[in-house]
Amino acid sequence: MHSPDTISRALDRVLPFVQKPARYTGGEYNSVVKSWDETLYRLALVFPDVYDLGMSNLGMAILYDSVNGQPDMLAERAYTPWVDMLAAMRREGIPLYRWRPPSVG
């Protein structure tokens, strides 16, 4: 099992060498951060292409906002890593992960 700390350390090693590291660090403007431990219903909205395309998809934006607008629901987003990051993740043994701010569970 990969802990957030081990994933974070691995990301520190690989992100300087990928083309667009901001795709993989989270914390976008207007992103919603809720505690997993305090939210009854949680789901992942997974877009089957890279971050740049998924973030500009209106359907994803509407679903994300609608779900996170409910007090007992949490939605997070995931995207397919670009080929350089995918290769680095495989090489370093980094699983597909969710970004987590340091103070939120």
GUKOLBA-76931 format. One line per field, with one value per residue: residue in three letters; residue number from 1; x, y, z of N, C-alpha, C in turn. Coordinates in steps of 0.1 Angstrom, whole numbers, always signed. Last residue first. Example, Ala and Ser with C-alpha at 12.3 -4.5 7.8 and 13.67 -1.06 7.14 Angstrom:
<sites>
residu: SER | ALA;
num: 2 | 1;
n.east: +128 | +132;
n.north: -22 | -57;
n.up: +71 | +78;
ca.east: +137 | +123;
ca.north: -11 | -45;
ca.up: +71 | +78;
c.east: +129 | +132;
c.north: +0 | -33;
c.up: +79 | +78;
</sites>
This chain:
<sites>
residu: GLY | VAL | SER | PRO | PRO | ARG | TRP | ARG | TYR | LEU | PRO | ILE | GLY | GLU | ARG | ARG | MET | ALA | ALA | LEU | MET | ASP | VAL | TRP | PRO | THR | TYR | ALA | ARG | GLU | ALA | LEU | MET | ASP | PRO | GLN | GLY | ASN | VAL | SER | ASP | TYR | LEU | ILE | ALA | MET | GLY | LEU | ASN | SER | MET | GLY | LEU | ASP | TYR | VAL | ASP | PRO | PHE | VAL | LEU | ALA | LEU | ARG | TYR | LEU | THR | GLU | ASP | TRP | SER | LYS | VAL | VAL | SER | ASN | TYR | GLU | GLY | GLY | THR | TYR | ARG | ALA | PRO | LYS | GLN | VAL | PHE | PRO | LEU | VAL | ARG | ASP | LEU | ALA | ARG | SER | ILE | THR | ASP | PRO | SER | HIS | MET;
num: 105 | 104 | 103 | 102 | 101 | 100 | 99 | 98 | 97 | 96 | 95 | 94 | 93 | 92 | 91 | 90 | 89 | 88 | 87 | 86 | 85 | 84 | 83 | 82 | 81 | 80 | 79 | 78 | 77 | 76 | 75 | 74 | 73 | 72 | 71 | 70 | 69 | 68 | 67 | 66 | 65 | 64 | 63 | 62 | 61 | 60 | 59 | 58 | 57 | 56 | 55 | 54 | 53 | 52 | 51 | 50 | 49 | 48 | 47 | 46 | 45 | 44 | 43 | 42 | 41 | 40 | 39 | 38 | 37 | 36 | 35 | 34 | 33 | 32 | 31 | 30 | 29 | 28 | 27 | 26 | 25 | 24 | 23 | 22 | 21 | 20 | 19 | 18 | 17 | 16 | 15 | 14 | 13 | 12 | 11 | 10 | 9 | 8 | 7 | 6 | 5 | 4 | 3 | 2 | 1;
n.east: -79 | -58 | -33 | -20 | -44 | -39 | -47 | -47 | -31 | -18 | +14 | +47 | +70 | +88 | +79 | +53 | +57 | +71 | +51 | +33 | +47 | +48 | +21 | -2 | -27 | -61 | -75 | -100 | -116 | -141 | -168 | -189 | -217 | -232 | -238 | -234 | -216 | -203 | -221 | -219 | -192 | -189 | -208 | -197 | -171 | -178 | -191 | -170 | -136 | -112 | -102 | -97 | -75 | -55 | -53 | -61 | -88 | -112 | -119 | -138 | -147 | -153 | -171 | -187 | -208 | -201 | -172 | -151 | -130 | -124 | -131 | -127 | -122 | -126 | -110 | -106 | -75 | -61 | -48 | -25 | -3 | -3 | +0 | +24 | +43 | +47 | +69 | +90 | +110 | +100 | +85 | +101 | +106 | +81 | +68 | +79 | +69 | +42 | +40 | +47 | +26 | +3 | +15 | +6 | +9;
n.north: +152 | +181 | +193 | +190 | +179 | +154 | +138 | +103 | +82 | +53 | +46 | +44 | +31 | +43 | +35 | +44 | +71 | +76 | +69 | +89 | +112 | +109 | +106 | +119 | +101 | +108 | +121 | +128 | +146 | +140 | +150 | +143 | +151 | +165 | +190 | +196 | +206 | +185 | +179 | +202 | +204 | +180 | +184 | +207 | +197 | +176 | +192 | +207 | +203 | +212 | +191 | +173 | +184 | +185 | +158 | +133 | +110 | +101 | +111 | +104 | +113 | +95 | +102 | +96 | +104 | +116 | +130 | +129 | +118 | +135 | +169 | +188 | +213 | +222 | +248 | +274 | +266 | +234 | +214 | +192 | +181 | +174 | +195 | +207 | +195 | +189 | +171 | +159 | +163 | +171 | +147 | +127 | +133 | +141 | +116 | +102 | +117 | +112 | +85 | +85 | +100 | +85 | +51 | +22 | -12;
n.up: +53 | +49 | +49 | +23 | -2 | -25 | -56 | -59 | -84 | -97 | -81 | -90 | -97 | -114 | -139 | -139 | -138 | -161 | -180 | -174 | -180 | -208 | -217 | -191 | -173 | -174 | -143 | -119 | -92 | -67 | -47 | -21 | +0 | +18 | +7 | -28 | -45 | -56 | -77 | -93 | -100 | -114 | -135 | -148 | -156 | -173 | -193 | -204 | -203 | -195 | -181 | -201 | -216 | -196 | -186 | -212 | -208 | -195 | -163 | -135 | -105 | -77 | -47 | -16 | +11 | +36 | +50 | +67 | +55 | +34 | +35 | +4 | -17 | -51 | -70 | -78 | -92 | -81 | -67 | -85 | -98 | -124 | -141 | -135 | -152 | -182 | -187 | -161 | -142 | -117 | -109 | -97 | -69 | -60 | -62 | -41 | -20 | -24 | -19 | +8 | +19 | +13 | +8 | -8 | +0;
ca.east: -78 | -71 | -41 | -14 | -36 | -45 | -40 | -55 | -33 | -27 | +0 | +37 | +60 | +90 | +93 | +56 | +49 | +78 | +64 | +29 | +43 | +60 | +30 | +5 | -14 | -51 | -73 | -88 | -114 | -127 | -164 | -176 | -211 | -228 | -230 | -241 | -225 | -196 | -219 | -232 | -198 | -180 | -209 | -210 | -173 | -171 | -198 | -181 | -149 | -120 | -105 | -107 | -88 | -59 | -58 | -52 | -78 | -103 | -119 | -126 | -150 | -143 | -169 | -175 | -208 | -208 | -182 | -164 | -135 | -130 | -125 | -135 | -115 | -133 | -112 | -120 | -84 | -66 | -49 | -38 | -2 | -3 | -11 | +12 | +41 | +37 | +66 | +79 | +114 | +109 | +79 | +98 | +117 | +92 | +65 | +82 | +84 | +47 | +37 | +56 | +40 | +4 | +9 | +13 | +0;
ca.north: +138 | +175 | +194 | +184 | +189 | +156 | +149 | +115 | +87 | +64 | +42 | +53 | +23 | +46 | +33 | +29 | +65 | +79 | +62 | +75 | +109 | +110 | +95 | +120 | +108 | +99 | +121 | +121 | +143 | +144 | +145 | +148 | +145 | +152 | +189 | +189 | +215 | +191 | +169 | +197 | +215 | +183 | +173 | +207 | +209 | +173 | +181 | +214 | +196 | +221 | +204 | +170 | +182 | +197 | +169 | +141 | +116 | +91 | +115 | +100 | +116 | +100 | +95 | +101 | +99 | +103 | +131 | +136 | +112 | +122 | +158 | +183 | +204 | +220 | +234 | +270 | +277 | +244 | +227 | +196 | +185 | +163 | +186 | +212 | +190 | +198 | +183 | +157 | +158 | +180 | +159 | +127 | +129 | +150 | +127 | +98 | +117 | +126 | +90 | +78 | +104 | +98 | +61 | +34 | +0;
ca.up: +52 | +47 | +61 | +35 | +4 | -12 | -49 | -58 | -70 | -100 | -85 | -84 | -90 | -100 | -135 | -140 | -127 | -149 | -180 | -173 | -166 | -200 | -218 | -204 | -173 | -178 | -157 | -123 | -106 | -71 | -60 | -25 | -12 | +22 | +19 | -18 | -39 | -45 | -66 | -88 | -92 | -103 | -126 | -142 | -147 | -161 | -186 | -196 | -206 | -203 | -173 | -191 | -222 | -204 | -178 | -203 | -216 | -202 | -177 | -143 | -119 | -86 | -60 | -23 | -3 | +35 | +39 | +72 | +67 | +31 | +42 | +16 | -9 | -38 | -67 | -76 | -88 | -91 | -61 | -79 | -84 | -115 | -144 | -128 | -139 | -176 | -195 | -170 | -155 | -124 | -115 | -111 | -78 | -59 | -71 | -55 | -22 | -24 | -32 | -2 | +20 | +7 | +17 | -9 | +0;
c.east: -85 | -70 | -55 | -23 | -31 | -37 | -47 | -46 | -42 | -32 | -7 | +23 | +50 | +80 | +95 | +70 | +52 | +70 | +71 | +42 | +40 | +58 | +43 | +16 | -9 | -37 | -62 | -88 | -101 | -126 | -149 | -173 | -198 | -221 | -225 | -233 | -234 | -205 | -213 | -230 | -211 | -187 | -201 | -212 | -186 | -172 | -191 | -189 | -160 | -134 | -114 | -111 | -100 | -73 | -63 | -60 | -70 | -93 | -109 | -128 | -138 | -149 | -158 | -175 | -196 | -206 | -188 | -174 | -148 | -136 | -132 | -128 | -124 | -125 | -118 | -121 | -98 | -74 | -53 | -38 | -14 | -2 | -13 | +0 | +29 | +34 | +57 | +75 | +102 | +113 | +88 | +92 | +113 | +104 | +75 | +79 | +87 | +62 | +43 | +53 | +49 | +19 | +11 | +7 | +9;
c.north: +132 | +160 | +187 | +184 | +184 | +168 | +152 | +126 | +99 | +69 | +55 | +49 | +32 | +38 | +34 | +27 | +50 | +71 | +64 | +66 | +95 | +107 | +96 | +109 | +108 | +107 | +111 | +121 | +136 | +140 | +149 | +142 | +151 | +144 | +175 | +187 | +209 | +202 | +176 | +188 | +210 | +193 | +175 | +196 | +209 | +185 | +178 | +204 | +202 | +215 | +213 | +183 | +180 | +196 | +181 | +153 | +126 | +98 | +107 | +103 | +114 | +102 | +102 | +94 | +105 | +97 | +117 | +137 | +117 | +115 | +145 | +172 | +201 | +210 | +233 | +255 | +271 | +254 | +238 | +210 | +190 | +167 | +177 | +204 | +195 | +193 | +193 | +171 | +155 | +176 | +169 | +139 | +130 | +146 | +138 | +109 | +112 | +126 | +104 | +82 | +98 | +103 | +74 | +45 | +12;
c.up: +41 | +46 | +60 | +47 | +18 | -6 | -36 | -51 | -71 | -86 | -90 | -90 | -83 | -91 | -120 | -135 | -127 | -137 | -167 | -172 | -164 | -186 | -210 | -205 | -188 | -179 | -161 | -138 | -108 | -86 | -63 | -38 | -15 | +11 | +23 | -5 | -29 | -38 | -54 | -76 | -85 | -94 | -113 | -132 | -140 | -151 | -173 | -188 | -197 | -208 | -182 | -184 | -212 | -211 | -186 | -197 | -206 | -212 | -184 | -157 | -127 | -100 | -67 | -37 | -10 | +22 | +36 | +61 | +71 | +43 | +38 | +22 | +3 | -30 | -53 | -74 | -88 | -85 | -72 | -75 | -77 | -100 | -132 | -130 | -131 | -162 | -188 | -176 | -164 | -138 | -122 | -117 | -93 | -68 | -71 | -65 | -36 | -27 | -34 | -16 | +10 | +8 | +9 | -1 | +0;
</sites>
